[in-house]
């Protein structure tokens, strides 16, 4: 599919939408935002953190150590795995993600039909995250 065919299929053109078209689509389809994600419980994040390759290697080493009855090594490795998983599941990246969501903006490209500006006009909107 060529770019022109795609634009025709989307009922648009090479210069984008006019303000009237953008307003009509906004009224018809609503805001262009993703649905809110459900928060992932901590125990699910804990279990998902076990899929990390480094953690998986440590788990295998811990199992091998336990099989050969090297209990000291097995217990140290188990503590390392648990601490790693707890740190990951506690949301160590939470503050950074919240900051990014708070400072994200969306831009909508329209052409002002009244003045026929050749420059794009951007409307920044803060998302509802």
C-alpha positions in Angstrom: 0.0 0.0 0.0 1.4 3.4 -1.0 1.4 6.4 1.3 -1.3 8.1 -0.9 -3.5 5.0 -0.8 -3.2 5.0 3.0 -4.1 8.7 3.2 -7.1 8.1 1.1 -8.2 5.1 3.2 -7.9 7.3 6.3 -9.8 10.1 4.6 -6.9 12.5 4.9 -4.3 14.1 2.6 -0.7 15.0 2.4 -1.2 18.2 4.3 -3.0 16.6 7.2 -6.4 17.5 8.6 -8.0 20.9 8.7 -9.1 22.2 12.1 -12.7 21.4 11.2 -11.9 17.8 10.3 -9.9 17.4 13.4 -12.7 18.7 15.6 -15.2 16.5 13.8 -13.0 13.4 14.4 -12.4 14.4 18.0 -16.2 14.6 18.5 -16.9 11.4 16.7 -14.0 9.2 18.0 -13.0 10.9 21.2 -9.5 11.6 22.5 -6.7 9.5 21.1 -5.5 8.0 24.4 -4.8 4.5 25.5 -6.9 2.9 28.2 -5.5 2.9 31.7 -3.5 -0.1 32.7 -4.4 -2.0 35.7 -1.7 -1.9 38.4 0.3 -5.1 38.6 0.3 -6.6 42.2 3.6 -6.9 43.9 3.6 -10.7 44.0 3.0 -10.8 40.3 5.9 -8.4 39.7 8.0 -10.6 42.1 7.2 -13.7 40.0 7.9 -11.9 36.8 11.3 -10.8 38.0 12.3 -14.5 38.2 12.3 -14.4 34.3 15.3 -12.1 34.3 18.3 -14.0 32.8 20.7 -13.1 35.6 18.2 -14.3 38.2 17.5 -17.5 36.3 21.3 -18.3 36.2 21.5 -17.6 40.0 18.5 -19.9 40.6 20.2 -22.7 38.6 23.4 -22.2 40.5 21.5 -22.3 43.8 19.8 -25.6 42.8 23.1 -27.2 41.7 24.7 -26.0 45.0 21.8 -27.6 47.0 22.0 -30.8 45.0 25.7 -31.2 45.9 24.9 -30.3 49.5 26.8 -27.1 49.5 24.3 -25.5 51.8 26.3 -22.3 52.5 26.6 -21.4 48.8 23.0 -22.4 48.2 21.7 -20.2 51.0 23.8 -17.2 49.9 22.6 -17.5 46.3 19.0 -17.9 47.5 19.3 -14.7 49.5 20.7 -12.9 46.5 17.8 -14.1 44.3 15.2 -13.0 46.9 16.8 -9.6 47.4 17.0 -9.1 43.6 13.3 -10.0 43.1 12.2 -7.9 46.1 14.0 -4.9 44.7 12.5 -5.4 41.3 9.0 -6.0 42.6 9.1 -3.0 45.0 9.0 -0.7 42.0 12.5 0.7 42.0 11.7 2.5 38.7 8.4 3.8 40.0 9.5 7.5 40.7 11.2 7.8 37.2 8.1 6.4 35.4 5.8 8.7 37.3 7.9 11.7 36.4 7.9 10.7 32.7 4.1 10.3 32.7 3.7 13.6 34.4 5.8 15.4 31.9 4.6 13.7 28.7 2.7 15.8 26.2 0.7 14.9 23.1 0.7 16.9 20.0 -2.0 17.2 17.4 -1.2 18.4 13.9 -3.8 20.6 12.2 -3.8 23.2 9.5 -5.6 26.5 10.2 -8.2 26.7 7.5 -9.1 30.3 8.1 -5.6 31.7 7.5 -4.3 28.9 5.3 -1.1 28.9 7.3 1.6 26.7 5.7 3.1 26.1 9.0 1.8 23.2 11.2 0.1 24.3 14.4 0.8 22.1 17.3 -1.6 21.8 20.2 0.0 20.2 23.3 -2.3 18.4 25.6 -1.4 16.8 28.9 -2.4 13.1 29.0 -4.7 11.6 31.6 -2.3 9.0 32.9 
